[in-house]
Amino acid sequence: MKINVDGISQGTRTIEEDFTARQLGFAESDIQFCKRISVSAEVTRMGDEVYIHSIIRTNIQQECCRCLENFGVEVDTLFQGLFVPLKQQESPRVHVERSRLVDDDGKVTPYKGKVINISSDILDTIRMTIPMKPLCETSCKGLCTQCGVNRNQEECACGERVISSGYNPFKELQGKFQK
């Protein structure tokens, strides 16, 4: 998503757009998008500085780490950032005003030219919402370790077996105490 700084007058403007992953340059992404990426951005321009507060919504496909079934995940997240021209030195405004607009990490992102491209920021924000170990349901039973059947869909005949490592250094000691 590219924002033309010259096309935005001083003050706040709302931009709402839907994009495909390809339009944002995510064609080579490891994320599988099930629907378009909806971005609603509130853009505030103060001189050459631009503050962007956006809501990102989409649906992605994930694979459950327990049962390996695919399922959809709704993404509803926020991105915000303060962008300043690369060549700009210290702003004449009071630091109190700027600290109110700085993002959570306290970073100010420089931009070059008259266009701010937040496409990579959108992808990074979506990636941060994806769980490391996605589950189709919190109660997912996963696959049977013996026969490989999906235990959410059917019961297997294997039952719950206790898997022994084969090595038990206390086996002799247990036998002595049991007598």
PLY file of the C-alpha trace (Angstrom):
ply
format ascii 1.0
element vertex 179
property float x
property float y
property float z
element edge 178
property int vertex1
property int vertex2
end_header
0.00 0.00 0.00
1.52 3.23 -1.13
0.56 6.59 0.32
1.34 9.69 -1.72
2.35 12.36 0.81
1.69 15.22 -1.65
-1.84 13.92 -2.22
-2.71 14.31 1.46
-3.57 17.74 2.82
-2.65 18.79 6.35
-4.81 17.08 8.96
-6.41 13.64 9.02
-7.76 11.57 6.16
-9.17 8.03 6.12
-8.16 5.63 3.34
-9.96 2.31 2.97
-8.85 -0.21 0.37
-8.92 -3.95 -0.31
-5.89 -5.63 -1.83
-4.90 -9.04 -3.09
-1.66 -10.47 -1.74
-0.11 -9.95 -5.17
-1.04 -6.23 -5.23
0.86 -5.71 -1.97
3.83 -7.70 -3.29
3.20 -10.82 -1.20
3.18 -13.24 -4.17
6.24 -15.05 -2.81
4.96 -15.05 0.78
4.71 -18.22 2.84
1.26 -17.09 4.03
-1.80 -18.42 2.18
-4.47 -15.73 2.02
-8.08 -16.96 1.71
-9.54 -13.54 0.99
-8.48 -10.01 0.16
-6.55 -7.92 2.66
-8.69 -5.04 3.90
-6.82 -1.97 5.17
-8.51 0.98 6.82
-5.87 3.64 7.45
-6.24 6.93 9.27
-3.47 9.11 7.87
-2.51 12.31 9.71
-0.15 14.75 8.02
1.68 17.37 10.07
4.00 19.23 7.73
6.11 16.50 6.12
5.58 14.08 9.01
2.92 11.44 8.53
1.30 9.34 11.26
-0.53 6.21 10.06
-2.94 4.24 12.24
-4.45 1.32 10.33
-6.67 -1.69 10.91
-5.80 -4.77 8.87
-8.34 -7.55 8.28
-8.04 -10.74 6.26
-8.38 -14.51 6.47
-5.41 -16.86 6.15
-5.13 -20.61 5.85
-3.08 -22.48 8.46
-2.17 -26.11 9.09
-2.90 -27.46 12.57
0.30 -28.58 14.27
-1.46 -31.54 15.92
-3.79 -33.04 13.29
-2.28 -31.46 10.13
-5.72 -30.33 8.88
-6.06 -26.97 7.13
-8.27 -24.33 8.72
-8.99 -20.63 8.30
-7.85 -17.96 10.73
-9.41 -14.51 10.92
-6.80 -11.75 11.19
-7.86 -8.46 12.74
-4.85 -6.41 13.81
-3.46 -2.88 14.07
-0.45 -1.16 12.54
0.70 2.30 13.43
3.79 4.29 12.66
5.27 7.76 12.41
7.06 8.51 9.15
9.40 11.47 8.65
11.34 12.55 5.55
14.82 11.04 5.41
16.62 14.40 5.14
14.64 16.17 7.85
16.60 17.18 10.90
15.03 17.79 14.31
11.44 19.01 14.03
10.75 22.49 15.43
7.68 21.10 17.22
7.83 20.37 20.90
8.96 16.82 21.83
5.75 16.27 23.81
3.72 16.37 20.58
5.97 13.83 18.86
6.09 11.40 21.79
2.30 11.17 21.62
2.54 10.00 18.00
5.53 7.65 18.17
4.71 3.97 17.76
4.93 1.39 20.57
8.65 0.76 20.05
9.47 4.45 20.12
10.72 4.30 16.53
10.35 6.90 13.86
10.56 5.52 10.30
12.20 7.65 7.62
10.78 7.78 4.09
12.33 8.90 0.83
10.63 10.95 -1.85
6.92 11.68 -1.82
5.58 8.13 -1.33
5.37 6.01 1.81
5.11 2.28 1.09
3.68 0.37 4.08
3.20 -2.98 2.26
6.07 -4.68 4.09
4.78 -3.25 7.40
1.37 -4.78 6.67
2.91 -8.20 5.96
5.09 -8.00 9.10
2.04 -7.08 11.19
0.07 -10.02 9.81
3.02 -12.37 10.46
3.20 -11.22 14.09
-0.43 -12.26 14.66
0.09 -15.81 13.37
0.65 -18.29 16.20
3.89 -20.29 16.15
1.96 -23.52 16.77
-1.45 -23.06 15.13
-4.31 -25.22 16.42
-7.58 -25.85 14.57
-9.24 -26.05 18.01
-7.85 -25.88 21.53
-9.31 -29.35 22.12
-7.61 -30.89 19.06
-6.62 -34.50 19.80
-4.08 -34.70 16.98
-2.88 -37.80 15.17
-2.41 -41.23 16.73
1.30 -41.85 17.19
0.83 -45.53 16.29
-1.49 -45.68 13.26
-1.62 -42.01 12.19
-5.41 -41.66 12.22
-6.86 -38.21 12.95
-8.29 -38.72 16.45
-10.70 -35.78 15.99
-12.50 -37.69 13.23
-12.38 -41.28 14.45
-11.19 -43.46 17.31
-8.27 -45.72 16.60
-7.89 -49.31 17.76
-4.42 -48.65 19.13
-5.58 -47.20 22.42
-3.25 -45.28 24.65
0.04 -47.10 24.97
2.79 -46.18 27.33
5.93 -45.83 25.31
9.00 -47.12 27.10
12.39 -45.78 26.23
13.88 -49.22 26.85
16.41 -47.90 29.32
15.58 -47.62 32.99
18.57 -47.21 35.31
16.38 -47.60 38.41
14.77 -50.90 37.36
17.02 -52.98 39.64
16.51 -50.57 42.49
12.71 -50.72 42.06
12.83 -54.52 42.25
14.75 -54.45 45.55
12.26 -52.11 47.22
9.20 -53.98 46.02
10.29 -57.21 47.80
0 1
1 2
2 3
3 4
4 5
5 6
6 7
7 8
8 9
9 10
10 11
11 12
12 13
13 14
14 15
15 16
16 17
17 18
18 19
19 20
20 21
21 22
22 23
23 24
24 25
25 26
26 27
27 28
28 29
29 30
30 31
31 32
32 33
33 34
34 35
35 36
36 37
37 38
38 39
39 40
40 41
41 42
42 43
43 44
44 45
45 46
46 47
47 48
48 49
49 50
50 51
51 52
52 53
53 54
54 55
55 56
56 57
57 58
58 59
59 60
60 61
61 62
62 63
63 64
64 65
65 66
66 67
67 68
68 69
69 70
70 71
71 72
72 73
73 74
74 75
75 76
76 77
77 78
78 79
79 80
80 81
81 82
82 83
83 84
84 85
85 86
86 87
87 88
88 89
89 90
90 91
91 92
92 93
93 94
94 95
95 96
96 97
97 98
98 99
99 100
100 101
101 102
102 103
103 104
104 105
105 106
106 107
107 108
108 109
109 110
110 111
111 112
112 113
113 114
114 115
115 116
116 117
117 118
118 119
119 120
120 121
121 122
122 123
123 124
124 125
125 126
126 127
127 128
128 129
129 130
130 131
131 132
132 133
133 134
134 135
135 136
136 137
137 138
138 139
139 140
140 141
141 142
142 143
143 144
144 145
145 146
146 147
147 148
148 149
149 150
150 151
151 152
152 153
153 154
154 155
155 156
156 157
157 158
158 159
159 160
160 161
161 162
162 163
163 164
164 165
165 166
166 167
167 168
168 169
169 170
170 171
171 172
172 173
173 174
174 175
175 176
176 177
177 178
